[in-house]
Amino acid sequence: MSAKAHLLIIDDDPNTLASLARAFRLAGFETTVAESAARALTLIEQRRFDLILSDVVMPGKDGLALLEDLNALGLNTPVVMISGQATVEMAVRATRLGAVDFLEKPLSTEKLLVTVENALRISRLEQENRQLRERVGRHELVWTSPVMNQVMAQVERVATGETRVAILGESGTGKELIARTIHEKSPRHARPFVTLNCAAVPAELIESELFGHEKGSFTGAAGRRVGKFEQADGGTLFLDEIGDMPLAMQAKLLRVLEEGEIERVGGDRPIPVDVRVVVATHQDLERMVRQGTFRQDLFHRIYVFPLRLPPLRERPGDILALADHFLRQIAEQNGWKPRSLSAEATAQLQRYDWPGNIRELRNVIERLLLLSTGEGEICAEVVRAALPALGGAGEPSVAVFGTGPLAGRVESFERSAIESELKRQNFHITNTARALGLERSHLYKKCQQLGIDLDALRRGES
């Protein structure tokens, strides 16, 4: 665990810095040293550290004042304090300011290593818990409209049995969420829920993805692989975009649904599987059957209970509820302050057609949170800037949003906004994060996700 951790060590004694840095490097850590709190703050502005180890008593700004500065920056990096002049009051204050531990000099190397390992482990557990909460939040269904009440009533009825369900609807309407809800409300809820997007897997690999393969069964098969059907044994397999499955694969899927057993690619024996299959598509399967692009016998196997999800434009009453949900969810995930929409901003959202449905709405809400500054309500002008389809003088140009799929356009805008603000703030990370309404840690994360090389950008500016 410690091999990749980067520690910042702060002490005004050069000998202590040298010995601690050497001990941690021998233990597999990467280390950076600072001889003062001021130097440490400069380093923290430039990059992220996994843990900070700081002396308390130092000339100028002491370690406790440094802790206060770190809190003001919103930094959640674990901090271990050390001191040769420790008092109970000092330790209590350090703990109240967020230090995860307080050690007295002279330091035992063994105890110090154990303390750091434990602090890193706790920090990573907290991060995993945050990620788990994010995943749970993403799987939450939100609705208020009568048409969705009818859909959810159908979900309740069909979930308790073994009926095969075909979920129909445009892209972005939440078909996977409905499939997951069916699984969670079924007797199979304690078993796996496994997904496969048939449109995202090359035709030559989809058989291996579904049924698995044996070692050496084809070039590149270096070992045995368990397929989606075996992974979902006892649970539910969700096949998204079933209309994109090749005809040859459709015949093999039909046999599995009829016989309840699969055979791995390169295998020589059938393997029984107990799986409930739920499918989804944005295509018209009945038309595809008539055109000969989808097998009629498979259609009758999977199309037992069709469940149509309405597009967002047919459920305008849900737009506000979903927007409020995403405002809270995205703010919580990113450590931002909660925001709300003004009445006119809400009206602007409700006038839009949402061709990308719920997925597009979530992307737009995240864009609104990035575009808006201050702490008040998000105003209509910001919504107009974020929705170019509404037109007007504030419509962003193609140069800002780019072209192509929505996700790419959002990334293009975010990259442009962050790079512009970095230059405006002369690459001062804290000021840039504050201007964008972000935590520093989230700004670093965003730069990494968007491929923004801070050093290269800074060099290009000089």
BELFENGI-V44702 format. One line per field, one symbol per residue. phi: phi as a letter, one per 30 degrees, with the letter a starting at -180 (. if undefined). psi: psi as a letter, one per 20 degrees, with the letter a starting at -180 (. if undefined). Layout:
phi: ???
psi: ???
This chain:
phi: .decdccccbadceddeddddddddddjdcbbcbdadddddddddcaccdaccbdcdbdiddddddeddddddidcddbccbacbdbddddddddddjddabccddcdedddddddedddddddddddddddddddddccdbabddddedddddeeddddccedcccclddidjdddddddeddccdcedcdccbbcddcceedcdddddciaceidaejddadbddddddceicbcccdhddcdeeddedddeddddcibbbddidbbdbdbcbccccbaccddddddddicbddddeddccdbdbccddddcbeddddddddddeddddddcicddbbcddddddddddddhdchdddedddddddddddbibdddcdddddddcdddijddddddddcibjeeeddddddddddddddeddchidddddddddicdedddedddddciddddddddddd
psi: hihjpoqpppqiohggggggggghghjjqpqpqpirhghghghhhhrpqhqpopqgoqqcprhhhgggghghikpjpqppqqqilqrgggggggghijphroqqqqppgghgggggggghggghghghgghghghghhjpppqiqhhhggghhhgggihibjpppopqrrpjikhhggghggghjrijhirqopqpohiipqhiihghggirrqpjhrpinirqpprhghhjpicppooqlhijpqghhgghgghghhikqrpqpirjqqoqqnpppprqqirnhghhghijipphhhghhilgnpoppqrhiilhiiggggggghggghgghikrqqrrqrghgghghiiqimhjbhggggggghgghhhqrajaqprhhgghhinhiiarhjpqrhhgiaraqgghgggggggggggghgghjkkogghggghikqqghhgggggghjkoogghgghhh.
